[in-house]
Amino acid sequence: MAKAYRFDDRPPSTGSAVHAFRTLSALKDFASLQGSRGNYKFWEIDGTIVSDDGGPDGITIRVSSVREVR
């Protein structure tokens, strides 16, 4: 099972395919640049990678489980 990270106001739905970041640090770096860190929750996603373009935010993952991280 792979891990990926996403920020959003709600958790991704189990079974859905979502775009995500490869690492939590890449997600936090991006969120701080956007000024959104205080407005959104951070989610750690376990699932199966559907596609990966190799970039820090290039993962599409099918959600098996999700938990909030800080």
Sequence and secondary structure as in RCSB ss.txt:
>XXXX:A:sequence
MAKAYRFDDRPPSTGSAVHAFRTLSALKDFASLQGSRGNYKFWEIDGTIVSDDGGPDGITIRVSSVREVR
>XXXX:A:secstr
 EEEEEEESS   TT EEEEBSSHHHHHHHHHHHT TTTSEEEEEEEEEEEE SSTT EEEEEEEEEEE 
